Amino acid sequence: MTLDVNTLFLVTIYVEAMLGLLLLFAWVQNSSVTAVAWWGAAHLLRAGSIALFGLYGAAPHWVSFDLSNAVLFSSFAATWVGARVFDGRGVSIVGLLAGAVLWLIVCRVPAVAQSIEARVVISSFIVTCYTWAAAYEFWRGRSEALVSRWPAILMLFAHGALFLLHTPAAAMLPWIPDKQVYDSVWMVVLSFEALLFTIAIAFILLAMAKERTELLHKMASLVDPLTGLPNRRAFLDDAEAMSQQAGTGRKPVAVLLVDLDRFKSINDTFGHAFGDRVLQIFAETALTQIGPDDLIGRLGGEEFAIVLQGCSAKHAMDTAEAIRLSFENAASDIDGRMVGATCSIGVALSQTGPIVIANLLEEADQALYRAKEGGRNRCEIAGLEFTLRLDASTPSLRIDNMAAKTAA
């Protein structure tokens, strides 16, 4: 059975057009992912370049060959632009048009116009540059956890390398007057690879866009949109995982429960938009005082929780006091208005036995209650044998032994 290269070319026309329409339809369903529209346009442009080449003999040479290749190069440029847009980089108009413009200019040069070898080198170089540039754009965004990103990178790189071996128009376009050149096994292989590539890359790019959307939806369900911190559900899940890991290594864990003082009064006095700004300021200042391995989340309203790994009671209280002071300083004057927002913090520390986050949160809540009862804007630590107290007027740490108190 002989695989006819012209048949492959004709199939490629229909496949390119259908894939382009499929991607555009997917973009209409979710217009926020504009990269999909660029990729759909790329497939339609490739189908258009084939149609232009089909006019060979019925239209001027510059239309059926020069212009058809310029459109082909624009299709690969659109794929590259789509890769840039997908990862939040801007559209480069110069880069989008550079390949087609360069091709149309060099085709007017007599030495190039009269040399098929020169055209092969130039056209292959243009397509390879765009294909590798698209692979590079995806590689730049590799920090994002998208599984489908890596197959896209590998396919684009491999296709660009293979494109150096043949002329883009010869591999993609049918209806060649002298078909003997294209009856070779090598040309059939190249044409079949181009068909498989265009199908595979379309579905991989579509899968990548879908994966991105699902990831964003998942993150939105786990992140507090106002502060950017993990919400209650995400915090408790992460804290439980952290406690299990810390328990395996026998590392102590401290839980800080934070409540902004008189927050309702701030909302009533300055408005809810201003109250939102106070919450954001707390999140920003608290993040500067904890380590990269620590965890912070918004439990709801004006209540936040923090988990510190591998810390002593003193370190936990030092961190709590640093958070309290930094927030007090940052929220005393906001946009020229004397707000004077403060916070109270309850601290609980796991010292022996298994680490149960729910129990630590309950102990921290009791310590927070004492901080509120003690006048607010202070830190209290829960404990059976001692109580550590730091208040706004006492910058140094005082340890009151509970046993000594009982004896007295």
PAFI-556553 format. One record per residue (C-alpha): residue number from 1; residue in three letters; x, y, z. Coordinates in nm, 3 decimals. Example, Ala and Ser with C-alpha at 12.3 -4.5 7.8 and 13.67 -1.06 7.14 Angstrom:
BEGIN
n, res, c1, c2, c3
1, ALA, 1.230, -0.450, 0.780
2, SER, 1.367, -0.106, 0.714
END
This chain:
BEGIN
n, res, c1, c2, c3
1, MET, 0.000, 0.000, 0.000
2, THR, 0.143, 0.335, -0.108
3, LEU, 0.085, 0.645, 0.102
4, ASP, 0.033, 0.934, -0.139
5, VAL, 0.188, 1.259, -0.024
6, ASN, -0.073, 1.469, -0.205
7, THR, -0.344, 1.287, -0.012
8, LEU, -0.164, 1.377, 0.310
9, PHE, -0.152, 1.740, 0.199
10, LEU, -0.526, 1.746, 0.131
11, VAL, -0.601, 1.582, 0.465
12, THR, -0.380, 1.842, 0.632
13, ILE, -0.592, 2.123, 0.485
14, TYR, -0.913, 1.990, 0.640
15, VAL, -0.746, 1.897, 0.968
16, GLU, -0.587, 2.241, 1.007
17, ALA, -0.918, 2.415, 0.940
18, MET, -1.115, 2.192, 1.177
19, LEU, -0.859, 2.227, 1.455
20, GLY, -0.853, 2.603, 1.411
21, LEU, -1.231, 2.620, 1.442
22, LEU, -1.224, 2.385, 1.741
23, LEU, -0.975, 2.606, 1.925
24, LEU, -1.171, 2.921, 1.843
25, PHE, -1.487, 2.754, 1.971
26, ALA, -1.305, 2.663, 2.294
27, TRP, -1.193, 3.025, 2.325
28, VAL, -1.551, 3.150, 2.284
29, GLN, -1.652, 2.921, 2.571
30, ASN, -1.378, 3.069, 2.791
31, SER, -1.266, 3.400, 2.643
32, SER, -1.037, 3.476, 2.938
33, VAL, -0.770, 3.245, 2.788
34, THR, -0.686, 3.458, 2.485
35, ALA, -0.390, 3.238, 2.395
36, VAL, -0.635, 2.977, 2.264
37, ALA, -0.764, 3.230, 2.011
38, TRP, -0.408, 3.287, 1.885
39, TRP, -0.352, 2.913, 1.849
40, GLY, -0.682, 2.871, 1.666
41, ALA, -0.585, 3.153, 1.430
42, ALA, -0.251, 2.982, 1.369
43, HIS, -0.421, 2.666, 1.241
44, LEU, -0.657, 2.862, 1.018
45, LEU, -0.364, 3.057, 0.875
46, ARG, -0.189, 2.731, 0.789
47, ALA, -0.501, 2.610, 0.613
48, GLY, -0.513, 2.942, 0.426
49, SER, -0.152, 2.910, 0.316
50, ILE, -0.231, 2.573, 0.161
51, ALA, -0.531, 2.720, -0.020
52, LEU, -0.313, 2.996, -0.165
53, PHE, -0.061, 2.744, -0.285
54, GLY, -0.344, 2.557, -0.454
55, LEU, -0.371, 2.851, -0.692
56, TYR, -0.035, 2.756, -0.842
57, GLY, -0.057, 2.804, -1.217
58, ALA, -0.384, 2.997, -1.199
59, ALA, -0.244, 3.292, -1.002
60, PRO, 0.082, 3.487, -1.016
61, HIS, 0.384, 3.314, -0.867
62, TRP, 0.415, 3.570, -0.588
63, VAL, 0.062, 3.483, -0.472
64, SER, 0.078, 3.104, -0.492
65, PHE, 0.431, 3.071, -0.355
66, ASP, 0.569, 3.388, -0.195
67, LEU, 0.247, 3.499, -0.027
68, SER, 0.147, 3.145, 0.071
69, ASN, 0.476, 3.101, 0.254
70, ALA, 0.440, 3.443, 0.420
71, VAL, 0.100, 3.331, 0.555
72, LEU, 0.255, 3.004, 0.669
73, PHE, 0.524, 3.190, 0.862
74, SER, 0.257, 3.411, 1.017
75, SER, 0.082, 3.099, 1.145
76, PHE, 0.391, 2.987, 1.333
77, ALA, 0.435, 3.343, 1.458
78, ALA, 0.079, 3.329, 1.595
79, THR, 0.164, 3.010, 1.783
80, TRP, 0.463, 3.189, 1.937
81, VAL, 0.254, 3.494, 2.031
82, GLY, -0.004, 3.263, 2.187
83, ALA, 0.270, 3.108, 2.401
84, ARG, 0.374, 3.456, 2.518
85, VAL, 0.017, 3.558, 2.596
86, PHE, -0.046, 3.231, 2.780
87, ASP, 0.224, 3.314, 3.034
88, GLY, 0.126, 3.677, 3.073
89, ARG, 0.371, 3.838, 2.833
90, GLY, 0.262, 4.094, 2.579
91, VAL, 0.193, 4.066, 2.208
92, SER, 0.496, 4.156, 1.999
93, ILE, 0.369, 4.305, 1.672
94, VAL, 0.723, 4.330, 1.537
95, GLY, 0.791, 3.964, 1.612
96, LEU, 0.454, 3.862, 1.472
97, LEU, 0.518, 4.024, 1.133
98, ALA, 0.897, 3.992, 1.112
99, GLY, 0.910, 3.649, 0.946
100, ALA, 0.652, 3.723, 0.676
101, VAL, 0.800, 4.067, 0.600
102, LEU, 1.153, 3.926, 0.584
103, TRP, 1.038, 3.655, 0.345
104, LEU, 0.859, 3.895, 0.112
105, ILE, 1.164, 4.122, 0.103
106, VAL, 1.423, 3.853, 0.032
107, CYS, 1.202, 3.704, -0.238
108, ARG, 1.254, 4.027, -0.431
109, VAL, 1.631, 3.980, -0.420
110, PRO, 1.738, 3.824, -0.755
111, ALA, 1.996, 3.593, -0.600
112, VAL, 1.733, 3.443, -0.367
113, ALA, 1.449, 3.445, -0.622
114, GLN, 1.659, 3.240, -0.864
115, SER, 1.792, 2.992, -0.604
116, ILE, 1.564, 2.724, -0.461
117, GLU, 1.843, 2.626, -0.220
118, ALA, 1.849, 2.977, -0.073
119, ARG, 1.474, 2.975, -0.029
120, VAL, 1.491, 2.638, 0.146
121, VAL, 1.746, 2.770, 0.395
122, ILE, 1.564, 3.098, 0.464
123, SER, 1.215, 2.952, 0.495
124, SER, 1.329, 2.666, 0.714
125, PHE, 1.523, 2.906, 0.935
126, ILE, 1.217, 3.130, 0.983
127, VAL, 0.985, 2.846, 1.083
128, THR, 1.244, 2.689, 1.313
129, CYS, 1.303, 3.022, 1.488
130, TYR, 0.932, 3.071, 1.557
131, THR, 0.883, 2.711, 1.671
132, TRP, 1.181, 2.716, 1.905
133, ALA, 1.078, 3.060, 2.030
134, ALA, 0.736, 2.917, 2.126
135, ALA, 0.907, 2.628, 2.305
136, TYR, 1.126, 2.877, 2.490
137, GLU, 0.825, 3.084, 2.601
138, PHE, 0.666, 2.773, 2.753
139, TRP, 0.997, 2.679, 2.915
140, ARG, 1.020, 3.023, 3.078
141, GLY, 0.694, 2.955, 3.258
142, ARG, 0.798, 2.608, 3.375
143, SER, 0.758, 2.705, 3.744
144, GLU, 0.381, 2.673, 3.699
145, ALA, 0.262, 2.322, 3.780
146, LEU, 0.116, 2.229, 3.441
147, VAL, 0.189, 1.871, 3.337
148, SER, 0.098, 1.935, 2.973
149, ARG, 0.356, 2.215, 2.944
150, TRP, 0.646, 1.972, 2.905
151, PRO, 0.506, 1.770, 2.612
152, ALA, 0.435, 2.100, 2.436
153, ILE, 0.797, 2.212, 2.487
154, LEU, 0.939, 1.882, 2.360
155, MET, 0.709, 1.865, 2.057
156, LEU, 0.780, 2.222, 1.949
157, PHE, 1.154, 2.176, 1.987
158, ALA, 1.156, 1.847, 1.795
159, HIS, 0.934, 1.985, 1.518
160, GLY, 1.155, 2.290, 1.480
161, ALA, 1.463, 2.069, 1.451
162, LEU, 1.294, 1.852, 1.188
163, PHE, 1.184, 2.158, 0.994
164, LEU, 1.547, 2.241, 0.925
165, LEU, 1.551, 1.938, 0.696
166, HIS, 1.294, 2.054, 0.446
167, THR, 1.114, 2.356, 0.303
168, PRO, 0.798, 2.448, 0.499
169, ALA, 0.593, 2.495, 0.184
170, ALA, 0.710, 2.166, 0.036
171, ALA, 0.615, 1.979, 0.353
172, MET, 0.277, 2.143, 0.399
173, LEU, 0.140, 2.232, 0.058
174, PRO, -0.005, 2.012, -0.220
175, TRP, -0.054, 2.050, -0.593
176, ILE, 0.311, 2.059, -0.703
177, PRO, 0.348, 2.065, -1.083
178, ASP, 0.646, 1.834, -1.081
179, LYS, 0.532, 1.576, -0.833
180, GLN, 0.823, 1.337, -0.892
181, VAL, 1.034, 1.512, -0.629
182, TYR, 0.763, 1.454, -0.369
183, ASP, 0.716, 1.084, -0.433
184, SER, 1.017, 0.992, -0.219
185, VAL, 0.976, 0.799, 0.106
186, TRP, 1.150, 1.082, 0.295
187, MET, 0.896, 1.340, 0.179
188, VAL, 0.609, 1.111, 0.281
189, VAL, 0.764, 1.073, 0.626
190, LEU, 0.805, 1.450, 0.662
191, SER, 0.451, 1.517, 0.546
192, PHE, 0.309, 1.253, 0.781
193, GLU, 0.507, 1.404, 1.069
194, ALA, 0.365, 1.749, 0.990
195, LEU, 0.011, 1.611, 0.998
196, LEU, 0.066, 1.428, 1.326
197, PHE, 0.232, 1.733, 1.477
198, THR, -0.050, 1.970, 1.391
199, ILE, -0.306, 1.733, 1.549
200, ALA, -0.100, 1.660, 1.859
201, ILE, 0.007, 2.018, 1.930
202, ALA, -0.351, 2.145, 1.899
203, PHE, -0.479, 1.900, 2.160
204, ILE, -0.179, 1.954, 2.389
205, LEU, -0.225, 2.331, 2.380
206, LEU, -0.597, 2.290, 2.443
207, ALA, -0.521, 2.054, 2.733
208, MET, -0.275, 2.304, 2.874
209, ALA, -0.535, 2.583, 2.864
210, LYS, -0.789, 2.354, 3.033
211, GLU, -0.535, 2.252, 3.296
212, ARG, -0.457, 2.619, 3.366
213, THR, -0.829, 2.696, 3.411
214, GLU, -0.878, 2.403, 3.648
215, LEU, -0.571, 2.506, 3.847
216, LEU, -0.698, 2.863, 3.880
217, HIS, -1.038, 2.738, 3.995
218, LYS, -0.873, 2.513, 4.251
219, MET, -0.655, 2.796, 4.379
220, ALA, -0.954, 3.029, 4.396
221, SER, -1.132, 2.778, 4.619
222, LEU, -0.834, 2.766, 4.856
223, VAL, -0.717, 3.128, 4.862
224, ASP, -0.875, 3.424, 5.038
225, PRO, -0.930, 3.674, 4.754
226, LEU, -0.884, 3.982, 4.976
227, THR, -0.551, 3.904, 5.142
228, GLY, -0.412, 3.638, 4.908
229, LEU, -0.358, 3.407, 5.208
230, PRO, -0.485, 3.048, 5.230
231, ASN, -0.847, 3.040, 5.344
232, ARG, -0.972, 2.837, 5.642
233, ARG, -1.004, 2.513, 5.448
234, ALA, -0.661, 2.538, 5.286
235, PHE, -0.494, 2.648, 5.611
236, LEU, -0.634, 2.358, 5.813
237, ASP, -0.538, 2.106, 5.543
238, ASP, -0.185, 2.245, 5.514
239, ALA, -0.148, 2.275, 5.891
240, GLU, -0.250, 1.912, 5.937
241, ALA, 0.006, 1.800, 5.678
242, MET, 0.270, 2.018, 5.841
243, SER, 0.194, 1.878, 6.188
244, GLN, 0.229, 1.521, 6.065
245, GLN, 0.562, 1.600, 5.907
246, ALA, 0.682, 1.780, 6.219
247, GLY, 0.560, 1.494, 6.437
248, THR, 0.767, 1.247, 6.236
249, GLY, 1.079, 1.452, 6.307
250, ARG, 0.979, 1.524, 6.668
251, LYS, 0.991, 1.897, 6.605
252, PRO, 0.777, 2.127, 6.822
253, VAL, 0.506, 2.329, 6.651
254, ALA, 0.361, 2.660, 6.768
255, VAL, 0.019, 2.793, 6.670
256, LEU, -0.058, 3.165, 6.680
257, LEU, -0.420, 3.277, 6.675
258, VAL, -0.460, 3.645, 6.587
259, ASP, -0.764, 3.869, 6.618
260, LEU, -0.770, 4.234, 6.511
261, ASP, -0.884, 4.454, 6.800
262, ARG, -1.212, 4.646, 6.770
263, PHE, -1.233, 4.569, 6.399
264, LYS, -1.609, 4.629, 6.387
265, SER, -1.548, 4.982, 6.516
266, ILE, -1.296, 5.040, 6.233
267, ASN, -1.554, 4.929, 5.976
268, ASP, -1.824, 5.148, 6.130
269, THR, -1.596, 5.453, 6.152
270, PHE, -1.403, 5.436, 5.825
271, GLY, -1.614, 5.207, 5.607
272, HIS, -1.578, 4.846, 5.496
273, ALA, -1.337, 4.932, 5.212
274, PHE, -1.103, 5.081, 5.468
275, GLY, -1.150, 4.775, 5.688
276, ASP, -1.046, 4.558, 5.395
277, ARG, -0.730, 4.765, 5.365
278, VAL, -0.654, 4.701, 5.734
279, LEU, -0.687, 4.326, 5.677
280, GLN, -0.450, 4.346, 5.381
281, ILE, -0.197, 4.543, 5.585
282, PHE, -0.201, 4.277, 5.855
283, ALA, -0.144, 4.001, 5.598
284, GLU, 0.145, 4.194, 5.443
285, THR, 0.317, 4.272, 5.773
286, ALA, 0.267, 3.924, 5.918
287, LEU, 0.426, 3.763, 5.613
288, THR, 0.742, 3.966, 5.670
289, GLN, 0.780, 3.826, 6.022
290, ILE, 0.748, 3.452, 5.956
291, GLY, 0.982, 3.211, 5.784
292, PRO, 0.941, 3.055, 5.438
293, ASP, 0.849, 2.718, 5.593
294, ASP, 0.587, 2.865, 5.828
295, LEU, 0.217, 2.879, 5.747
296, ILE, -0.035, 3.161, 5.771
297, GLY, -0.402, 3.172, 5.679
298, ARG, -0.719, 3.374, 5.723
299, LEU, -0.975, 3.176, 5.922
300, GLY, -1.252, 3.424, 5.857
301, GLY, -1.349, 3.782, 5.935
302, GLU, -1.064, 3.949, 6.126
303, GLU, -0.917, 3.622, 6.257
304, PHE, -0.589, 3.477, 6.133
305, ALA, -0.381, 3.174, 6.230
306, ILE, -0.009, 3.101, 6.198
307, VAL, 0.185, 2.777, 6.239
308, LEU, 0.556, 2.799, 6.323
309, GLN, 0.775, 2.493, 6.278
310, GLY, 1.050, 2.376, 6.509
311, CYS, 1.040, 2.670, 6.748
312, SER, 1.075, 2.717, 7.123
313, ALA, 0.829, 2.903, 7.344
314, LYS, 1.055, 3.208, 7.341
315, HIS, 1.084, 3.209, 6.962
316, ALA, 0.708, 3.174, 6.928
317, MET, 0.649, 3.469, 7.160
318, ASP, 0.922, 3.676, 6.992
319, THR, 0.754, 3.614, 6.657
320, ALA, 0.410, 3.698, 6.795
321, GLU, 0.542, 4.021, 6.944
322, ALA, 0.717, 4.113, 6.618
323, ILE, 0.390, 4.062, 6.430
324, ARG, 0.197, 4.267, 6.687
325, LEU, 0.442, 4.557, 6.679
326, SER, 0.486, 4.562, 6.299
327, PHE, 0.109, 4.569, 6.248
328, GLU, 0.061, 4.838, 6.513
329, ASN, 0.318, 5.058, 6.340
330, ALA, 0.186, 4.992, 5.987
331, ALA, -0.181, 5.044, 6.078
332, SER, -0.151, 5.346, 6.305
333, ASP, -0.177, 5.591, 6.015
334, ILE, -0.329, 5.471, 5.687
335, ASP, -0.355, 5.715, 5.397
336, GLY, -0.329, 6.009, 5.637
337, ARG, -0.607, 5.885, 5.866
338, MET, -0.532, 5.793, 6.228
339, VAL, -0.672, 5.442, 6.249
340, GLY, -0.467, 5.301, 6.534
341, ALA, -0.549, 4.938, 6.453
342, THR, -0.393, 4.674, 6.678
343, CYS, -0.414, 4.299, 6.726
344, SER, -0.418, 4.045, 7.008
345, ILE, -0.240, 3.710, 6.975
346, GLY, -0.279, 3.380, 7.156
347, VAL, 0.004, 3.127, 7.134
348, ALA, 0.000, 2.751, 7.192
349, LEU, 0.302, 2.522, 7.175
350, SER, 0.323, 2.145, 7.129
351, GLN, 0.602, 2.008, 7.346
352, THR, 0.528, 1.639, 7.401
353, GLY, 0.311, 1.374, 7.243
354, PRO, 0.141, 1.381, 6.902
355, ILE, 0.071, 1.716, 6.736
356, VAL, -0.300, 1.785, 6.697
357, ILE, -0.366, 2.118, 6.526
358, ALA, -0.728, 2.132, 6.645
359, ASN, -0.614, 2.106, 7.008
360, LEU, -0.345, 2.370, 6.959
361, LEU, -0.597, 2.606, 6.801
362, GLU, -0.825, 2.557, 7.101
363, GLU, -0.542, 2.631, 7.343
364, ALA, -0.436, 2.935, 7.139
365, ASP, -0.797, 3.054, 7.143
366, GLN, -0.798, 3.038, 7.523
367, ALA, -0.475, 3.237, 7.533
368, LEU, -0.624, 3.487, 7.287
369, TYR, -0.924, 3.527, 7.517
370, ARG, -0.689, 3.613, 7.804
371, ALA, -0.512, 3.867, 7.582
372, LYS, -0.845, 4.032, 7.503
373, GLU, -0.946, 4.028, 7.869
374, GLY, -0.607, 4.171, 7.965
375, GLY, -0.659, 4.488, 7.764
376, ARG, -0.598, 4.386, 7.399
377, ASN, -0.290, 4.466, 7.188
378, ARG, -0.090, 4.198, 7.367
379, CYS, 0.034, 3.840, 7.333
380, GLU, -0.045, 3.547, 7.566
381, ILE, 0.085, 3.192, 7.559
382, ALA, -0.104, 2.889, 7.683
383, GLY, 0.068, 2.644, 7.915
384, LEU, 0.013, 2.430, 8.219
385, GLU, 0.332, 2.511, 8.406
386, PHE, 0.404, 2.868, 8.300
387, THR, 0.254, 3.170, 8.136
388, LEU, 0.455, 3.403, 7.920
389, ARG, 0.316, 3.751, 7.895
390, LEU, 0.408, 4.034, 7.665
391, ASP, 0.189, 4.341, 7.654
392, ALA, 0.211, 4.669, 7.470
393, SER, 0.376, 4.849, 7.760
394, THR, 0.638, 4.581, 7.841
395, PRO, 0.883, 4.513, 7.560
396, SER, 1.074, 4.248, 7.755
397, LEU, 0.963, 3.889, 7.813
398, ARG, 0.841, 3.801, 8.164
399, ILE, 0.801, 3.440, 8.282
400, ASP, 0.559, 3.385, 8.569
401, ASN, 0.593, 3.038, 8.714
402, MET, 0.249, 2.902, 8.783
403, ALA, 0.378, 2.678, 9.061
404, ALA, 0.539, 2.974, 9.235
405, LYS, 0.211, 3.164, 9.206
406, THR, 0.024, 2.873, 9.363
407, ALA, 0.272, 2.845, 9.649
408, ALA, 0.247, 3.217, 9.715
END
